[in-house]
Amino acid sequence: MNIGFIGVGIMGRPMAKNIIKGGYSLTVYDKFASCDEFAALGAKVVSSSKAVASVSDVVITMLPNSSHVREVILGPDGVLEGARAGTIIVDMSSLAPRVSQEICALVKEKGMQMLDAPVSGGEPKAIDGTLAIMVGGDADAFAKVKPILEKMGSSVVRIGDIGAGNVTKLVNQIIVALNIAAVSEAFVLAAKAGVNPEAVFQAIRGGLAASTVMDAKVPMILDRNFKPGGRLELHTKDLQNVLDTSHQLHVGLPLTAAVMEIFQSLIGDGMIEEDHCSVVRYYEKIANVEVKRTS
């Protein structure tokens, strides 16, 4: 089976590498990022999305937002221009569910299938191939591509029809955002009270407050490491999709809305490209304290 991969940024690059490691033939393209290293790994590098699709049974896209996905799949020199009937398109970007459904309808008109399969886990899990992958779409198409997805993720679950993957990702992003905010509030309180935040972390991580988010982000905060694994810009985009979807469904999400305002404040302070654990800096600014290692 020939696999195409479009979008080799922070997340897509290691994901594509894991497909190659899994023994698949891969063709890659990215409009902005260099693909040179993939040629050295044995992949074919081409110059358009259309060219990727023309030689691929499965086309995977991993792109920043809805406009990029629309352009790559539906636009000039896009996937639909190069793909043949029976091709399966797997969009692993994080989109509003309605956008996935709209694109899928056009894909089906061409005799192709589409899955939405957003991921969670950030760059570290993309690198080691242990992402959580949430899939929406046709069950038969999912069965065909699941072995490929398992090269990139340790949890690959079909949730339901097209759009269900992105609904699940929105749920995930709410929980992650609120968890980061809670961790930030808590550790700023500890630091302001003069208690060693690293000792607090060790004391509570085995109890009910423990979480994957705390284990991943508190060490980064303590080290003052805000290099993006989960970029604030992209999480903000996801929360906008959350709020747009909630408004369409008339579901109030007051905590998510509050965290979105924190995100906007941080972006206003020039932190758009930092990791989302920069939320702690919002609280540090208010409390005039810094959460960091004391030894």
C-alpha positions in Angstrom: 0.0 0.0 0.0 1.4 3.4 -1.0 0.9 6.2 1.5 1.0 9.9 0.9 1.7 12.4 3.7 1.1 16.2 3.3 2.2 18.5 6.1 5.5 17.8 7.9 5.6 20.4 10.6 6.2 19.9 14.3 3.7 17.0 14.5 3.6 15.7 10.9 7.4 15.3 10.5 7.8 12.6 13.3 4.5 11.0 12.3 5.6 10.6 8.7 9.0 9.2 9.9 7.2 6.6 12.0 5.2 5.4 8.9 8.5 4.9 7.1 9.9 3.0 10.1 6.8 0.9 9.9 7.8 -0.4 6.5 5.4 1.6 4.3 6.2 3.3 1.0 5.8 7.0 1.5 5.4 10.1 -0.7 5.6 13.5 1.0 4.9 17.1 0.3 4.8 20.3 2.3 4.3 23.8 0.8 6.4 25.5 3.5 8.6 23.0 5.3 11.7 21.2 3.8 11.2 17.6 2.9 14.8 16.9 2.0 15.5 14.6 4.9 12.6 12.3 3.8 14.4 11.5 0.5 17.4 10.3 2.6 15.0 8.0 4.5 13.8 6.4 1.2 10.6 8.4 0.7 9.6 10.1 -2.5 9.4 13.9 -2.4 7.0 15.6 -4.8 6.0 19.2 -5.6 2.2 19.3 -5.0 -0.7 17.7 -3.2 -2.0 16.5 -6.5 1.3 14.7 -7.1 1.1 13.0 -3.7 -2.5 11.8 -4.4 -1.7 10.5 -7.9 0.6 7.8 -6.5 -1.1 7.0 -3.2 -3.8 4.6 -2.0 -4.1 6.5 1.3 -3.4 10.3 1.7 -2.8 11.6 5.1 -3.0 15.4 5.9 -1.6 17.0 9.0 -2.1 20.8 8.7 -2.6 23.8 10.9 -6.2 24.8 10.3 -9.3 24.5 8.2 -8.2 26.8 5.4 -5.1 24.8 4.8 -7.0 21.5 4.7 -9.5 23.0 2.2 -6.7 24.2 0.0 -4.8 21.0 0.1 -7.7 18.7 -0.6 -10.1 20.8 -2.6 -8.0 23.5 -4.2 -6.0 23.8 -7.4 -3.3 21.0 -7.6 -5.0 19.5 -4.6 -5.7 15.9 -3.6 -9.0 15.6 -5.4 -7.3 16.5 -8.7 -4.8 13.7 -8.4 -6.6 11.0 -6.5 -8.5 8.1 -8.1 -11.8 6.5 -7.0 -11.2 4.4 -3.9 -8.5 6.6 -2.4 -8.9 7.1 1.4 -8.1 10.5 2.7 -7.2 10.7 6.4 -7.2 14.2 7.8 -5.3 14.2 11.1 -5.5 18.0 11.5 -7.7 19.5 14.2 -10.7 21.1 12.7 -14.3 22.1 13.5 -16.4 19.0 13.1 -18.7 20.7 10.6 -15.7 21.5 8.3 -14.7 17.8 8.2 -18.3 16.9 7.3 -18.4 19.5 4.5 -15.1 18.4 3.0 -16.1 14.7 3.3 -19.3 15.3 1.3 -17.2 16.7 -1.6 -14.7 13.8 -1.3 -17.5 11.2 -1.5 -18.8 12.9 -4.7 -15.5 11.9 -6.3 -15.9 8.3 -5.3 -13.3 8.5 -2.4 -13.6 8.1 1.3 -12.5 10.4 4.1 -11.8 10.0 7.8 -11.1 12.7 10.4 -8.4 11.5 12.8 -7.0 14.2 15.0 -4.4 13.4 17.6 -3.4 14.2 21.1 -0.1 13.9 22.8 2.0 16.7 21.4 5.5 16.4 19.8 7.0 14.0 22.3 4.3 11.3 21.6 4.5 12.1 17.9 8.2 11.3 18.0 7.8 8.0 19.9 4.7 6.9 18.1 2.4 6.8 21.1 -0.2 9.4 20.1 -3.9 9.0 20.9 -5.8 9.0 17.6 -9.5 9.7 17.5 -11.2 8.7 14.3 -14.5 9.5 12.7 -15.8 8.0 9.4 -16.7 4.9 7.6 -15.9 1.6 9.5 -14.6 -0.2 6.4 -12.2 2.7 5.6 -11.1 2.8 9.2 -10.3 -1.0 9.2 -8.1 -0.5 6.1 -6.0 2.3 7.5 -5.9 1.3 11.2 -2.6 -0.6 10.8 -1.0 2.6 9.3 -2.4 4.7 12.2 -1.0 2.2 14.7 2.5 3.1 13.5 1.9 6.6 14.8 -0.3 6.0 17.9 -0.7 3.6 20.8 -4.4 4.3 21.0 -6.4 4.3 17.8 -10.1 4.4 18.3 -13.0 4.9 15.9 -15.6 7.1 17.6 -18.4 7.2 15.0 -19.2 8.9 11.7 -17.3 11.7 10.0 -16.8 14.6 12.4 -16.8 12.4 15.5 -13.0 12.4 15.6 -12.9 16.1 15.8 -15.7 16.3 18.4 -13.6 14.0 20.5 -10.5 16.2 19.9 -12.5 19.3 21.1 -13.4 17.4 24.3 -9.8 16.6 24.7 -8.7 20.2 24.2 -11.2 21.5 26.8 -9.8 19.1 29.4 -6.2 19.8 28.6 -6.7 23.6 28.6 -8.6 23.6 31.9 -6.0 21.2 33.4 -3.1 23.5 32.4 -5.0 26.5 33.9 -5.7 24.6 37.2 -2.0 23.5 37.4 -0.9 27.0 36.8 -3.2 28.5 39.5 -2.2 25.9 42.0 1.6 26.2 41.6 1.5 30.0 41.6 -0.3 29.8 44.9 2.4 27.4 46.3 5.2 29.7 45.1 3.6 32.8 46.5 3.2 31.0 49.8 6.9 30.3 49.9 6.6 26.5 49.5 8.9 24.7 47.1 6.9 24.0 44.0 9.0 21.0 43.0 8.3 19.5 46.4 4.6 20.1 46.0 4.7 18.4 42.6 6.4 15.3 44.0 3.9 15.3 46.9 0.7 15.4 44.9 1.5 13.6 41.7 0.7 10.2 43.2 -2.8 11.3 44.4 -6.1 12.3 42.9 -4.7 15.5 41.4 -2.3 13.5 39.3 -2.6 13.9 35.5 -0.7 13.4 32.3 -0.9 17.2 31.8 0.7 17.9 35.2 3.5 15.3 34.7 4.3 16.8 31.3 3.9 20.5 32.0 5.1 21.1 35.5 8.7 20.0 34.8 8.7 22.4 31.8 7.4 25.2 34.0 10.0 24.5 36.7 12.7 24.6 34.1 11.3 27.8 32.5 11.1 25.8 29.3 8.4 27.2 27.1 9.6 25.7 23.8 6.4 24.5 22.1 5.4 20.9 22.1 1.8 22.1 22.1 1.9 25.6 20.6 -0.4 28.2 22.2 -1.4 29.4 18.8 -2.8 26.0 17.8 -4.5 25.4 21.1 -6.2 28.8 20.8 -7.4 27.8 17.3 -8.8 24.5 18.9 -10.6 26.4 21.6 -12.1 28.7 19.0 -13.5 25.6 17.3 -14.8 24.4 20.7 -16.6 27.7 21.3 -17.9 27.9 17.7 -19.3 24.4 18.0 -20.7 24.9 21.4 -22.5 28.0 20.2 -24.0 26.1 17.3 -25.3 23.5 19.7 -26.3 26.2 22.3 -24.1 24.6 25.0 -22.6 27.0 27.6 -18.9 26.4 28.3 -18.0 29.1 30.9 -14.7 27.6 32.0 -13.5 27.1 28.5 -14.4 30.7 27.6 -12.5 31.9 30.7 -9.3 30.0 29.6 -9.7 31.3 26.1 -9.5 34.9 27.5 -6.3 33.9 29.3 -4.9 32.6 26.0 -5.8 35.8 24.2 -4.0 37.8 26.9 -0.9 35.7 26.5 -1.0 36.2 22.7 -1.3 39.9 23.3 1.9 39.7 25.4 3.8 38.1 22.4 3.7 34.4 23.5 1.8 33.1 20.5 4.5 30.6 19.5 5.3 29.4 23.0 4.0 26.2 24.6 0.5 26.3 26.1 2.0 25.8 29.6 2.8 29.6 29.3 -0.6 30.0 30.9 1.4 29.9 34.2 2.9 33.3 33.2 -0.6 34.9 33.2 -1.0 33.9 36.9 2.6 34.8 37.7 2.1 38.3 36.4 -1.0 38.7 38.6 0.7 37.3 41.7 4.2 38.8 41.0 5.9 35.5 41.6 7.7 32.9 39.4 7.3 29.2 39.6 10.8 27.6 39.2 13.2 25.2 40.8 14.7 26.5 44.0 17.9 24.4 43.8 
